[in-house]
Structure formats: C-alpha cells, structure tokens
C-alpha cells in the first residue's frame, strides 16, 4: 500500500481516529458531483489543532497527500483525494469555542456546520448569514469561499471570516487576522487562505462575523412571462440600491421540477424568489419599491410568505431545487455550472445559455443568485450515454467562455476543485502562474490537496 | 552614484520623465510623518503600464529598488525609498478609463485621487465611498488598504477593489479579479496586493466598486460629559445595527484644537460626529434611534447639519483635525497611532490610553473612527526635545501592546510602512514569517519597496 510508513506513524499518533476501513474510505471518495470516486488510503478524525499539526508533519516527512474534508457537500470535488493519501475529516472538531455577543463574532472549530452554528446562536439575537443551501461545514465553506442565496446582502465567506488558525504544510500553526473589524497590518493572510481549497494549509479554527437577527423578515415569490423580464427586474432592483436579503431566479424548467418534487403549484413560468430583512418600516418600504419594479416588468402572481413556516417552506424548496432537478430524470447525473457576470450582462448570459443548450440538445434547468449575477445551469446526462455527457461538458465550457467574454468568472461560488481547473488559465492568464508560485512557496512538497487549483501540483 | 547603470537605461526609456533633479528628489523624500527624509536616486513619471513594466524589468536586472508614490500622504512612510533607487510617481497615470453605470464600477489609473474621481462621478448619481481624509491617490489607497470615516458603512479598500492590474517584480503584468461581484476562482490575488504597500508589485490599474449617492444625508454633532459615555453610545449604536455612514469621536483636547484652528465654538467636551445615509424615511428612522441612544448616555448640544454646506464644514473640520492638533504647538511633530480593537473593548482602550499618556507626560489628543473600534492618539513632541520623542514613541508602543492584548491590531488603516514594522512579529507571530515567504516568492530580488512590511527585506 502506498504511504505505508506514513500510515504507521499516523496510526501511532491517532489510534482509532485513523481508519483504513473500506466503507469509510468509500464514504470519503466522492463529493456531490459527477466525478469518479477516489478513495484515499486513510481517513483521520483529529480532535485538536495539535493533532492536525502532528499529522501534517508526519505526512510532510513522507510526501503523503493531505486533503481536508468537512461534510463532503462540495460541488467540484474539492475534498476528493485525487492523489490518494490521507483525508482529514473535521467532524470531531465541531465546537463553538467563544461567542462574543457585544462584538458580534464567534470563534469555532472547522467541522461545525452552519445549521449547527445558527441553532447555537438562536437565543442570542445573532446569526451567521452565509447560506449555500447545503448544511456544509464552516471550515469547508471558508476553504471554498462559499456564498449562496444571501450573498447579495451579507457578502460571501471572504467578507465574513475575520480570522483563521491554519496548519501549514510543514506543520507550523499560524493565526491570521484579529477580532478588530479592520486592519492594515500587512498581507491579508486570512483572505489568502479563504478560497484556497486546502491547497495552502488546513483551517483548524475560524473567527466569523455575525449579524443581528432582523427585526422583520418578509419573503415573496412572483412569476414573469419571460426570462428577460425577470432578469431586468433584478437589474433594476440592484441598481435602485434596494438592500435585498435574497433575490433568486428559477427558470420554467426549474419551477416544473420543484412543483413535481415538492408538490408545489407554481405557474410554469420564470420566477423570482425574494426576501427582505430590516425594521418593520424598512421592510415595508423595500417591498413597496420592489413591487413597483416587478409591476414595471409584467410580474404577476406576487405571493407573500410572511409567516416563518411559509418562508421556511419557500427556501427549503429553493435549496432542494438541485435535487428536484436531478429527480426529473431518475438515475441521471449532472455537470453543475456556476458562472457569475456583471449584473448588466446577466440577461445576455442567461439567454445566451438557453439558446446554446437548445441548439446543442442539452437539458439544463437554470437557477441562481441573480442579485450577484451568479447562476447555475444543471446540465443533465445519463451515465450510460457518454455522448450526452460530452455534450453537457462542452456546453459547460461554452458557458464559461461566454461569462469570461462578458467580464465574469468561471465560478461565482462553487470553486475550482476538479471541475473548473481547466478554465483557470483562460480566466487568470499569467495570474494562474502567480498562484502556482504562492503554492510552491507555502507547500514546496506539494502535499496539500494535490491535483487541485494551481497548474502542475501533482 | 548608486545604480548608475540602471539610471542610464531608465533615462533612455523615459527621457524627461525620469528626473534626478535635487528639488524633485527632495519632494519625494518624505511622507506626512515624522520619519527622516530619504531622497531616492531618481523619480520616474511613467504614463503607461508598458512603461512601468519596462522600468521594473530594468530595475530587476540591476537590483535597483522600486518604490511607488501616489500623493505622498501616507502616515507611515510607505512611499519613502529607504533603500534609495527609483521612486515611481503615478501622477501622470491619473485617468478614468471606464465608468460602468449599470454595474456601478469604474476602471481607473492609480494616480487618480479620490476627490478627482468623485468630481468625475458627480453627475452619474454614483460615488466612491472610501474617505481617508487626505486627497490620496486611489492606487496608494489600495496599496495601503486605506479606510477612514466611512468604513463603518462602506468598508475599507479591501471591500471596494474588485480587480487590479499589477506589474510584478520581474516586469510581468497580471490582471486580478473580474467585474463580477463575486468569484471563487482560486487564490484572492486582488486581496493579496491590496495592503501589500508596493512590496509585491506596482498597481497600474484598479477596478473599483461604486455606490449610489444616497437620497438623503443628515449629519449631527453632540457632546458628552465623559469619554466613557461617548464610547458607550458608539457601542450601543453599532450593536443596534444602525447603518451609520460615519461615527467619529473627538476627545476634549481635539475639540479644543479644532475650535482654535477653525474658529469653531464647540463645547470643550468629548464629541461624536455622525452621518446617516439612506432614503428620507430611513435617515429619519436612524436618527431617531440614534437620538435615543445619545440621550441614554447624557449626550447634549445635539446639533444637526442638514444643509450640504454645513455638512461639508463639519467634515472639513474633522479632516483638518490632525493639522489643528499639530497647530496647537507650532513646529511640533507627532507620532501618529492607529490602533483598532473589538468594539466591546473600545472604552477600555481609549481610557487606558488617556491614563497612560497622563502618567507618562505625553500630550496626545485622541480622535478616530470609533464605529470600527479604530482611534488615533496624536502624540506630539518638539523636534528639539529628544526625551519627549522617546516618551511619545514609548507611549505608542504601549498603545499597541494594549490593543493587541484586547484582541486588536497595531494599525486599523495607516498600514505598516516604517512606523509599525516593529510590531509585526508581536501581532502576527509565525504569520509574519509566512508574509516573508510570500514576498521572497514574488520578489526574489527584493527590489519592490525594500525595507518595509516583512522581516529582512533589505
């Protein structure tokens, strides 16, 4: 077996918290994506930063790959150990270490999930706003620079991580950032590790910014005759500066999927789902201005969800849309796309995508966080139909080309992982080589999540 | 003369746009700080990215230091060429390249100042919100991660730079970021160069995020009996989630200085200066809630400045406070401090500082951006009194120690430059060595602003 010497030392370090059992290796072999499974040699369940540091030192000495694992909900295979080695599962490092009510921040371990955190915070009047849908681990969310439905108002993980503790590739432990709200003290190391997908080090602790639970929340859903109308309503909303908490788009195919999956009865038209946060009067004012914009674009069937249980049903429906879409064709898999463009080019990007999918016979319902200019087409294929997979993958490539031509990015929130690495040179040019230089400087042995993000790298 | 061969090649490249004239070297020898002047060997005035890249390639070949220069308004000597070489003055690269109204962003050259940009934007309904007081160049503001009075609402340069063009230490030119509002595509290179103080490369173009000019603006000033009352009012305001556009503190000594300098008649007490941005009703609601908090803490002499000219006078007064304080003792110089702490520890930090200054016979009016937990003591000394300078410098060091012990940072917004480098190891521990590793990877010859920010470095 590969890395025998390393595994022996790791076993001495971790005892039962290192497993080589096949079922557990298989559990850690794939993400929620279409990539082939890649079981590691071992899975470690550390319980402290010291254990993680000792583990990394052993792996460094033996050149054994180390890949972090939160909940396995990444959509680009970031946590798949494609070069083997050890997967570090943070599920036993999932404590809330310190809630600072007055400063509205919290110190946590990386294995804690966002729903667990918000459950702990419920009585405090505070909440953590970033919501990618999946009940992901917060360490994983930081590592992949996750965002989701609320980023239009509260920002992404980039904006909500105040500081980190990181185990570097040589086992050194550093702390980045402070609990102050801003700092001009040197390179932004926090920002460097957020979004690095575990290729520069393992996050072992996070200090996160919290927000006050809004006094009033109001959500609504409304239908449009055309995608162009819906998207133009979004553009106007953003340009008017309405501080939307969420503004989500579902195309007709997505609405149909959701109706079938969740027994809903939305009209089979493009929809916007929105949410407002603020004071009672602030929410009322936002809703009134938004209502005017919707009317200007022929929006109809405007339905409010003001009761918490109705809102919860609405967002559960939205967050299950991915599964609802996959359920349209039982057994199918999908290439999930994640382009993000300047808001002024959003209609062009969405309409261009739809025309392209039709022209190339690809089934791909579209939905997304349109307030950020970010949308997903779920490009479906039958596992037994390689030609269909080729068509889906090619369409995904054209979506990226279209987004880049419009001044956008190949991934708004899912990250690079295995699926988007092929677009990095096209998006960043020489900047991708700079990323490789940074990676080589901090991980000269190339043991941290090799095969990901940068050129070369195993 | 040092770097003769480099200067000869640079002269051939730049012609008249390279100067060795003593008056111009002297003009580029100091910032707005107390550090001794350090004239460079030459000053270059490039007009294009290509010229900057060619210049850097020549300097790289000869090991000649390269230090960027915007307006020379940095407070920590960031733009001083402490190892000599060439100062690159960006004043001839000061154009607005592209305003995207629909996406609320703008592409500019680095020598453009923030007031110039806002003058260009006046008719568009948009503005660039970051306001450090000085009419600094936007390239310099990005390089030093500047913020100022409005950061409490709009964030710092970290939050408002969408993308950069950067000339690296070997003359390669990269573009970071996109015009999309968010991206998960690899390492955050934009964030790495923002705040790097020119030690990793020279910024030759910026894409900045703009905001809509608020429908309503309202400003107010009010006095408190004690510093504790004023600071507690700030803490309550932040914790209530009131979206203040500015919330500034001046202690009694600063108020006295401002009264004398600007012919104002504020009561000689600690003051808060605030500004609200929003819709008419939103501003009224914010002001009402804030008024209640002020009353709870015994605030008095609440005066509104609703007319634009009154507001302008108020903020001019605030921005001139530094000069007003220096004018208290003609001919004096100052050590400017810039600590930032978690908001819950702000009263402790301010009161601890005042007690310390009194105990050590140091004159140091205090003012700052208290909504961020960031404040400055202007520690004055007579140039002819070395003992007083020693006392001021020692007090500055104790302020940093106090801030770090409270979970804060040695610099909220001024950056490291020459003045704060001695605190980097204390603040970042091993993280400072990581910064050195990154610097060595991107600038192996150590030519980019040597002597700054990282350990070693010339």
Interface residues (C-beta under 8 A of the other chain):
Chain A: X100 X102 X103 X104 X105 X144 X145 X146 X147 X151 X156 X158 X159 X168 X172 X173 X174 X175 X176 X178 X179 X180 X181 X182 X183 X184 X185 X186 X187 X188 X189 X191 X192 X194 X195 X196 X200 X211 X212 X235 X239 X240 X241 X279 X281 X282 X285 X338 X340 X341 X342 X343 X344 X372 X373 X374 X403 X404 X407 X408 X409 X410 X411 X412 X413 X414 X415 X416 X420 X423 X424 X427 X428 X429 X430 X431 X432 X434 X435 X437 X438 X440 X441 X442 X453 X454
Chain B: X100 X102 X103 X104 X105 X144 X145 X146 X147 X151 X156 X158 X159 X168 X172 X173 X174 X175 X176 X178 X179 X180 X181 X182 X183 X184 X185 X186 X187 X188 X189 X191 X192 X194 X195 X196 X200 X211 X212 X235 X239 X240 X241 X279 X281 X282 X285 X338 X340 X341 X342 X343 X344 X372 X373 X374 X403 X404 X407 X408 X409 X410 X411 X412 X413 X414 X415 X416 X420 X423 X424 X427 X428 X429 X430 X431 X432 X434 X435 X437 X438 X440 X441 X442 X453 X454
